Amino acid sequence: MADRQMAEQLEVPEFHADVLETILSHVPLVDLVSASHVSNSWRAAVSSSLIHHNKPRPWLILHTQGTRSPYATTTQAYDPRSGVWVKLSRPSIPYISDLKSSHSNCLYMLSSSRFSFSFDPLGFDWRHVAGPIVLRRDPIVARVGHSVVVAGGGCDFEDDPMAVEIYDLSTCAWHACDSMPGNLRDTSASIWLSVAATDEKLIVAVKESGSIYWFDPVVKSWSDAFKLSPGQPVQSYNIGYTNNTLILVGLWEIQNVARVKVWRVGEEEFECEEIGEMPSAYVEKLRSESFGYCSLNIRVAGSTVYVYNNTWGVEEVVACELIPDGGCRWWSVNNVVAREERIGERLVFTCAEVGIDELGRVMRAENRRFEVSPPS
């Protein structure tokens, strides 16, 4: 309403439609929300610009949480369409426990009595429910259809640290399921696993070995083990699901030279077909001076894969766009959080497809705003 009133009071400049669309293609996505309310012709130009000139691409989103009271949270997001970082200002998320994420678009906090989770693209909308029966320290958490799967990561004193429970979003009830396969006993925490989710199943891969399993929340049971076989001596297996395709991002070192490749994975026998290889200059950007490549992870949305080293001080995240006709396009993103001294904070990575509708909904809420930083 405020945008319309402002537009009525201002003299809106007239542009030819193609000229206006070209201009808007260079405007950050968050600013297009206001532009779309200027007039009907501007709204049409914004829509056309996003379709024909400069399409939105998945955002990389960095969340920090203080480790001391009041456990303040901050969110900064990178919009690759315009090459800008956007700081999201809002009231801090009510503290339940450590902020975590084991899947590309999932944030959660889990305590002995409460389970808080968000699948909102920017982490604004949260749901708070009673916690699962089994006390967990580092589970994998992902949404599969109408279920939120919470698996493994149980505390040592629990009878079954590999227990699996699902929270039904329709009935608001918890259900016990078959435990994780016995072969995952030593690797059931999220730190050892990479996770992908479809509308029907959860897929987990052991990062070190490439053993892979899938879980069906309808029948509440697990598959037998399969082995990812990319034909390379991979040391770190990371999986993701994008555009109805399971992908593998693998890292290995040969004579102190690190290599990273992307494979398309078949869903029947999990056979691997190479898509592309990360240029060596970008591989070096993932190296931590103190820890090397010890904690390589990925976040996936749309056709974009963000590859990062989850240790403080790594100043760049490498991005890969999967090209429909085959191959990859690579670039890197400066990690604005790593530039700053972050003592007493934990860092969580997610990514999501963000559009005008999501941004408009957030902007209409109270005490929430966006601050755009100039391109680096």
C-alpha positions in Angstrom: 0.0 0.0 0.0 2.8 2.4 0.9 4.5 1.7 -2.4 1.3 2.5 -4.4 0.8 5.8 -2.5 4.3 6.8 -3.2 3.9 6.0 -6.8 0.8 8.1 -7.1 2.6 11.1 -5.5 5.7 10.8 -7.8 5.9 11.4 -11.4 6.8 8.0 -12.8 9.2 8.2 -15.8 8.1 6.6 -19.0 10.3 4.1 -20.7 9.9 1.8 -23.7 9.2 -1.6 -22.4 12.4 -3.2 -23.8 14.5 -0.4 -22.3 12.9 -0.7 -18.9 13.3 -4.5 -18.9 17.0 -4.1 -19.6 17.5 -1.5 -16.8 15.6 -3.8 -14.4 17.8 -6.7 -15.3 20.7 -4.9 -13.4 18.6 -4.2 -10.3 19.0 -6.4 -7.2 16.1 -8.7 -6.7 15.2 -7.2 -3.4 14.7 -3.8 -5.0 12.5 -5.3 -7.7 9.8 -5.9 -5.1 9.2 -2.1 -4.8 9.6 -1.6 -8.5 6.9 -4.1 -9.2 4.4 -1.9 -7.3 5.1 1.3 -9.2 2.5 0.6 -11.9 1.0 -2.2 -14.0 3.5 -1.6 -16.8 6.4 -1.7 -14.3 5.0 -4.9 -12.8 4.9 -6.5 -16.3 8.4 -5.2 -17.0 9.8 -6.8 -13.8 8.2 -10.1 -14.6 9.4 -10.1 -18.2 13.0 -9.0 -17.1 13.1 -12.0 -14.7 12.0 -14.4 -17.4 13.9 -13.1 -20.5 16.9 -11.1 -19.3 18.4 -12.1 -16.0 16.7 -15.0 -14.3 16.9 -15.5 -10.5 19.3 -18.1 -9.3 19.5 -19.9 -6.0 20.8 -17.8 -3.1 23.6 -18.9 -0.8 22.5 -18.1 2.8 24.8 -17.8 5.8 23.4 -17.9 9.3 25.4 -17.1 12.5 24.3 -17.8 16.0 26.0 -16.5 19.2 27.3 -19.2 21.6 26.5 -17.0 24.6 23.2 -15.5 25.9 21.2 -13.9 24.2 22.4 -16.2 21.4 21.8 -13.6 18.7 21.3 -14.8 15.2 22.1 -13.0 11.9 21.5 -13.9 8.3 23.3 -12.8 5.2 22.4 -14.0 1.7 24.2 -13.9 -1.6 22.1 -13.1 -4.7 24.1 -14.4 -7.7 21.7 -12.8 -10.1 23.0 -9.3 -9.1 26.3 -10.3 -7.4 25.3 -8.6 -4.1 25.1 -9.7 -0.4 21.9 -8.9 1.4 21.8 -8.6 5.2 18.4 -9.7 6.6 17.5 -7.8 9.7 14.9 -9.2 12.0 14.2 -10.2 15.7 16.5 -13.0 16.8 15.2 -16.5 16.6 14.1 -17.8 20.0 16.9 -19.9 21.4 16.2 -23.6 21.8 19.7 -25.1 21.3 22.5 -24.9 18.8 21.4 -23.8 15.3 22.2 -26.5 12.8 21.5 -27.7 9.2 22.2 -31.1 7.7 20.3 -30.4 4.4 20.3 -27.6 1.9 17.2 -25.8 2.8 16.6 -26.9 6.4 17.4 -25.1 9.7 16.7 -26.6 13.1 17.3 -26.5 16.8 16.7 -29.6 18.9 16.6 -30.0 22.7 15.3 -32.7 25.0 11.9 -31.1 25.1 11.5 -28.9 21.9 12.1 -29.2 18.2 12.2 -26.0 16.2 12.6 -26.1 12.4 12.3 -24.0 9.3 12.1 -24.9 5.6 11.4 -21.3 4.7 13.8 -20.1 1.9 15.3 -17.4 4.1 14.7 -19.0 7.5 12.0 -16.5 8.6 9.1 -18.8 9.4 9.7 -21.3 12.2 7.6 -24.1 13.6 8.0 -25.1 17.3 6.8 -28.6 18.4 7.5 -31.1 21.2 10.8 -32.9 20.8 11.2 -36.5 19.7 11.3 -39.3 22.2 15.0 -40.1 21.7 17.5 -37.5 22.9 19.9 -36.6 20.1 23.1 -34.5 19.8 23.8 -34.4 16.0 21.1 -36.1 13.9 20.3 -35.7 10.2 17.1 -33.7 9.7 15.4 -33.3 6.3 11.9 -32.9 4.9 10.5 -35.7 2.8 7.0 -34.9 1.5 4.8 -34.3 4.5 7.3 -35.7 6.9 10.3 -34.3 8.8 12.8 -37.1 9.2 15.1 -37.0 12.3 17.6 -39.9 12.1 20.6 -41.0 14.1 22.9 -38.7 16.1 21.6 -40.2 19.4 23.5 -39.7 22.7 25.7 -42.6 23.8 23.5 -43.3 26.8 20.5 -43.9 24.7 19.4 -47.5 24.0 19.4 -46.8 20.3 21.6 -43.9 19.1 20.6 -44.8 15.5 16.9 -44.4 16.2 14.7 -42.8 13.5 11.6 -40.8 14.1 9.4 -38.8 11.7 7.2 -35.8 12.5 4.0 -35.8 10.4 3.3 -32.2 9.3 -0.3 -33.1 8.6 -1.2 -34.8 11.9 1.4 -33.0 14.1 2.4 -36.4 15.6 5.7 -38.2 16.0 6.1 -41.8 14.7 8.9 -44.3 15.4 10.5 -46.0 12.4 13.1 -48.7 11.7 16.5 -47.7 13.0 19.3 -46.7 10.6 21.2 -49.7 9.1 23.7 -51.4 11.4 26.6 -50.5 9.1 26.1 -46.9 10.0 26.6 -47.4 13.7 29.9 -45.5 13.8 28.8 -42.9 11.3 25.2 -42.1 12.2 25.9 -38.5 13.2 25.3 -35.8 10.5 29.0 -34.8 10.6 29.8 -38.1 8.8 26.9 -38.2 6.4 25.8 -36.3 3.3 22.0 -35.9 2.8 19.7 -35.5 -0.2 15.9 -35.6 -0.1 13.2 -36.1 -2.7 9.4 -35.9 -2.2 9.4 -39.7 -1.6 12.6 -40.6 0.1 15.7 -39.6 2.1 19.1 -40.5 0.7 22.2 -40.6 2.9 25.8 -41.3 1.9 28.8 -41.9 4.2 31.2 -39.2 3.2 34.3 -41.3 3.8 33.3 -44.5 2.1 30.6 -43.7 -0.4 28.2 -46.2 1.0 24.6 -45.0 0.2 21.2 -45.9 1.6 17.7 -44.5 1.2 14.8 -44.3 3.6 11.1 -44.4 2.8 8.9 -42.6 5.4 5.7 -44.3 4.1 6.9 -47.8 5.0 9.3 -46.4 7.7 12.2 -48.6 6.6 15.6 -48.5 5.0 17.1 -49.9 1.8 20.1 -52.2 1.5 23.5 -50.6 1.1 24.7 -49.5 -2.3 28.2 -48.2 -3.2 28.9 -45.0 -5.2 31.5 -45.9 -7.8 32.6 -42.8 -9.7 35.8 -44.6 -11.0 38.1 -42.3 -9.0 39.7 -42.7 -5.5 37.3 -40.3 -3.9 38.0 -39.3 -0.3 35.0 -37.2 0.4 31.5 -38.0 -1.0 28.8 -35.3 -1.0 25.4 -35.8 -2.5 22.5 -33.5 -3.5 19.3 -33.7 -5.4 18.5 -31.1 -8.1 16.1 -31.1 -11.1 15.0 -34.7 -10.4 18.6 -35.8 -10.5 20.9 -37.1 -7.8 24.4 -35.7 -8.0 27.7 -36.5 -6.4 30.5 -34.0 -5.7 33.7 -35.8 -4.8 37.1 -34.7 -3.6 40.4 -36.6 -3.6 44.1 -35.8 -3.6 46.8 -37.2 -5.8 50.4 -36.3 -4.9 49.2 -33.3 -2.9 47.1 -32.1 -5.8 43.4 -31.9 -4.9 40.7 -32.5 -7.5 36.9 -32.0 -7.3 34.4 -33.5 -9.8 30.7 -33.7 -10.2 28.8 -36.8 -11.3 25.2 -37.6 -12.2 24.0 -40.6 -10.2 21.5 -43.1 -11.5 18.7 -43.9 -9.0 18.6 -47.7 -9.7 22.1 -49.0 -9.2 23.6 -45.6 -8.2 26.0 -45.7 -11.2 28.0 -42.4 -11.8 28.3 -40.4 -15.0 30.8 -37.5 -14.9 29.4 -34.0 -15.5 32.4 -31.8 -15.0 35.5 -31.0 -13.0 36.3 -27.9 -10.8 39.2 -25.8 -12.2 42.3 -26.1 -10.0 42.2 -22.4 -9.2 38.8 -22.8 -7.6 39.9 -25.9 -5.7 42.6 -23.9 -4.0 40.0 -21.4 -2.8 38.4 -24.2 -0.7 41.6 -24.9 1.2 41.9 -23.9 4.8 45.4 -22.8 5.8 45.0 -24.6 9.2 42.9 -27.6 8.3 43.2 -28.2 4.5 40.1 -29.7 3.0 38.9 -31.5 6.1 35.3 -30.5 6.1 34.0 -30.2 2.5 30.2 -29.8 2.1 27.7 -28.8 -0.5 24.4 -27.1 -0.6 22.1 -27.5 -3.6 19.1 -25.8 -5.1 17.8 -25.4 -8.6 20.7 -26.0 -11.0 23.3 -24.5 -8.6 25.7 -26.3 -6.3 27.6 -24.4 -3.6 30.8 -26.1 -2.4 32.3 -24.9 0.8 34.8 -25.8 3.5 32.9 -25.5 6.8 35.7 -24.0 8.8 36.1 -20.4 9.9 38.5 -18.3 7.9 37.8 -19.8 4.5 37.1 -16.7 2.5 35.4 -18.1 -0.6 32.6 -20.5 -1.5 32.8 -22.1 -5.0 29.6 -22.3 -7.0 28.7 -24.6 -9.9 25.9 -24.2 -12.3 24.8 -27.4 -14.0 24.2 -26.7 -17.6 21.2 -28.5 -19.1 23.0 -29.7 -22.2 25.9 -31.0 -20.1 28.9 -29.6 -18.3 29.3 -27.0 -15.5 29.9 -23.3 -15.2 32.1 -22.3 -12.2 32.6 -19.1 -10.2 33.4 -18.2 -6.6 31.7 -16.1 -3.9 33.5 -14.0 -1.3 32.4 -15.3 2.2 31.4 -12.0 3.9 31.1 -13.7 7.2 34.7 -15.0 7.1 36.0 -11.5 6.5 34.9 -10.5 10.0 36.3 -11.6 13.3 33.7 -14.0 14.6 34.6 -15.1 18.1 31.9 -17.0 20.0 29.6 -17.7 17.0 28.7 -20.8 15.0 28.1 -20.6 11.2 25.4 -22.5 9.3 25.1 -22.7 5.5 21.9 -23.2 3.5 20.7 -22.3 0.0 17.3 -21.8 -1.6 15.5 -20.5 -4.6 14.3 -17.0 -3.7 11.8 -15.1 -5.7 9.8 -11.9 -5.7 6.9 -13.5 -3.8 9.1 -14.7 -1.0 10.8 -11.4 -0.6 7.5 -9.5 -0.7 6.1 -11.6 2.0 9.1 -11.0 4.3 9.0 -7.2 3.6 5.4 -7.0 4.6 6.2 -8.4 8.1 7.1 -6.1 11.0 10.6 -5.6 12.2 12.1 -7.1 9.0 14.2 -5.4 6.4 16.9 -6.0 3.8 20.2 -4.1 3.5 22.0 -4.5 0.2 25.8 -4.4 0.1 27.5 -3.2 -3.1 29.0 -5.9 -5.4 32.5 -7.0 -4.3 
